[in-house]
Amino acid sequence: SNSSSSSCLFIANMKVIVRPSNTSVVPNAGKDIEFEVSSTDTVLTLCDLINKHHPLHPSVSDQILVHNGRKLNNADALATLSQGKEDGCDPVVHLALTSEALKEAKKIATSYQHQQHQQQQQ
């Protein structure tokens, strides 16, 4: 009998929009980023993607992800983000960085702007 198909996990590709909440102190780091993920991926997968693609490349441990006011755990499946959402809306996850990471990012951004400024002077 073909009973195996019912136990199959429904895997869907989904979009997650990552909206930086407190990174706007750093130039170009306040934009939404859209990620294509699978519903079986975990929050950790998303953290890795953010680490690769966010302009500040925050380490996983420096990221605080919040969805609908709830802090996400790395082991959570991303499928939970689309539960109870209005149809057709991609889930939005808010990304906050730890204060340490922000301090670091600010430092880097400031020195980068400084370099650019000096290059323009030459």
Salt bridges, closest charged atoms under 4 A:
ASP32 OD2 - ARG19 NH2 2.72
GLU36 OE2 - LYS15 NZ 3.87
ASP76 OD2 - ARG70 NH1 3.58
GLU100 OE2 - LYS103 NZ 3.21
GLU104 OE1 - LYS107 NZ 3.39
